[in-house]
Protein backbone atom coordinates (compact mmCIF):
# COMPACT_ATOMS: atom_id res chain seq x y z
CA UNK A 1 0.00 0.00 0.00
CA UNK A 2 1.30 3.44 -0.89
CA UNK A 3 1.77 6.25 1.61
CA UNK A 4 -0.84 8.36 -0.23
CA UNK A 5 -3.44 5.62 0.35
CA UNK A 6 -2.59 5.48 4.04
CA UNK A 7 -2.87 9.24 4.33
CA UNK A 8 -6.37 9.09 2.82
CA UNK A 9 -7.40 6.66 5.57
CA UNK A 10 -6.80 9.49 8.06
CA UNK A 11 -8.38 12.17 5.84
CA UNK A 12 -4.91 13.54 5.04
CA UNK A 13 -2.97 14.40 1.90
CA UNK A 14 0.78 14.11 1.51
CA UNK A 15 1.84 17.60 0.47
CA UNK A 16 5.50 16.83 -0.07
CA UNK A 17 8.41 14.68 1.07
CA UNK A 18 12.12 15.28 1.34
CA UNK A 19 15.18 13.35 2.40
CA UNK A 20 17.63 15.78 3.95
CA UNK A 21 21.04 15.32 5.46
CA UNK A 22 21.73 17.42 8.52
CA UNK A 23 25.17 16.85 9.93
CA UNK A 24 25.66 13.09 10.07
CA UNK A 25 21.92 12.38 10.17
CA UNK A 26 19.40 11.73 7.40
CA UNK A 27 15.89 13.01 8.01
CA UNK A 28 12.92 11.83 5.98
CA UNK A 29 10.32 14.57 6.19
CA UNK A 30 6.72 14.08 5.18
CA UNK A 31 4.53 17.18 5.06
CA UNK A 32 0.80 16.56 5.36
CA UNK A 33 -2.41 18.54 4.96
CA UNK A 34 -6.00 17.80 5.90
CA UNK A 35 -8.01 16.49 2.97
CA UNK A 36 -10.67 19.19 3.40
CA UNK A 37 -11.15 22.93 3.10
CA UNK A 38 -9.85 23.31 6.67
CA UNK A 39 -6.25 22.38 6.00
CA UNK A 40 -4.79 22.82 9.49
CA UNK A 41 -2.98 19.74 10.73
CA UNK A 42 -2.78 18.89 14.42
CA UNK A 43 0.04 17.24 16.32
CA UNK A 44 -2.35 14.31 16.79
CA UNK A 45 -2.68 13.98 12.97
CA UNK A 46 1.10 13.88 12.62
CA UNK A 47 1.44 11.29 15.36
CA UNK A 48 -1.29 9.03 13.95
CA UNK A 49 0.18 9.16 10.45
CA UNK A 50 3.69 8.53 11.74
CA UNK A 51 2.52 5.44 13.66
CA UNK A 52 0.60 4.19 10.63
CA UNK A 53 3.50 4.47 8.18
CA UNK A 54 6.42 3.49 10.42
CA UNK A 55 5.98 -0.29 9.90
CA UNK A 56 5.85 0.23 6.14
CA UNK A 57 8.96 2.38 6.14
CA UNK A 58 10.70 -0.29 8.21
CA UNK A 59 10.13 -2.69 5.30
CA UNK A 60 10.69 -0.12 2.52
CA UNK A 61 12.95 2.64 3.87
CA UNK A 62 13.45 5.84 1.86
CA UNK A 63 17.23 5.37 2.04
CA UNK A 64 19.77 2.68 2.81
CA UNK A 65 21.21 4.94 5.52
CA UNK A 66 19.93 5.24 9.06
CA UNK A 67 17.33 8.03 9.16
CA UNK A 68 14.86 9.84 11.39
CA UNK A 69 11.22 10.27 10.38
CA UNK A 70 9.51 13.65 10.74
CA UNK A 71 5.83 14.16 9.94
CA UNK A 72 4.58 17.74 10.06
CA UNK A 73 2.49 20.43 8.48
CA UNK A 74 4.18 22.37 5.67
CA UNK A 75 3.27 25.53 7.60
CA UNK A 76 0.99 28.50 7.03
CA UNK A 77 3.28 30.14 4.49
CA UNK A 78 4.33 27.07 2.56
CA UNK A 79 6.28 26.92 -0.69
CA UNK A 80 4.40 25.98 -3.84
CA UNK A 81 6.81 24.22 -6.18
CA UNK A 82 4.70 21.62 -8.03
CA UNK A 83 1.40 21.88 -9.92
CA UNK A 84 -0.12 19.67 -7.19
CA UNK A 85 0.86 22.26 -4.55
CA UNK A 86 -0.93 24.98 -6.49
CA UNK A 87 -4.02 22.81 -6.96
CA UNK A 88 -4.16 22.10 -3.21
CA UNK A 89 -3.89 25.85 -2.51
CA UNK A 90 -6.74 27.10 -4.70
CA UNK A 91 -8.72 29.72 -2.79
CA UNK A 92 -5.75 30.85 -0.72
CA UNK A 93 -3.77 34.09 -0.95
CA UNK A 94 -0.38 33.54 -2.60
CA UNK A 95 2.74 35.62 -3.04
CA UNK A 96 4.23 35.02 -6.48
CA UNK A 97 7.64 36.25 -7.61
CA UNK A 98 8.05 36.15 -11.36
CA UNK A 99 11.30 35.70 -13.24
CA UNK A 100 10.88 39.32 -14.36
CA UNK A 101 11.25 40.41 -10.70
CA UNK A 102 7.55 41.24 -10.32
CA UNK A 103 5.86 40.38 -7.02
CA UNK A 104 2.14 39.66 -6.97
CA UNK A 105 -0.05 39.03 -3.92
CA UNK A 106 -3.49 37.73 -4.89
CA UNK A 107 -5.94 34.89 -4.37
CA UNK A 108 -5.20 31.74 -6.37
CA UNK A 109 -8.33 31.03 -8.41
CA UNK A 110 -7.23 28.04 -10.46
CA UNK A 111 -4.27 25.87 -11.37
CA UNK A 112 -3.71 23.19 -13.96
CA UNK A 113 -0.59 21.40 -15.17
CA UNK A 114 0.67 24.46 -17.10
CA UNK A 115 -0.75 27.72 -15.68
CA UNK A 116 -2.18 29.45 -12.66
CA UNK A 117 -4.87 32.15 -12.59
CA UNK A 118 -5.01 34.82 -9.90
CA UNK A 119 -7.94 36.92 -8.71
CA UNK A 120 -6.29 40.11 -9.99
CA UNK A 121 -6.59 38.76 -13.56
CA UNK A 122 -3.01 37.53 -13.89
CA UNK A 123 -2.43 34.23 -15.65
CA UNK A 124 1.06 32.78 -15.35
CA UNK A 125 2.78 29.80 -16.85
CA UNK A 126 4.89 27.87 -14.32
CA UNK A 127 7.97 28.59 -16.45
CA UNK A 128 7.51 32.33 -15.73
CA UNK A 129 7.39 31.86 -11.94
CA UNK A 130 10.54 32.20 -9.84
CA UNK A 131 8.91 31.31 -6.51
CA UNK A 132 5.51 31.13 -4.85
CA UNK A 133 4.28 30.60 -1.32
CA UNK A 134 0.97 30.91 0.44
CA UNK A 135 0.71 34.28 2.11
CA UNK A 136 -0.83 35.40 5.39
CA UNK A 137 -1.55 39.07 6.10
CA UNK A 138 -0.05 39.63 9.55
Secondary structure, DSSP 8 states (H G I E B T S, - for coil): --HHHHHHHTTEEEEEEEEEEETTEEEEEEEEEESSS-----HHHHHHHHHHHHHHHHHS-SSSS-EEEEEEE--SS-B--SHHHHHHTTTSEEEEEETTS-EEEEEEEEE-SSEEEETTS-EEEGGGEEEEEE----
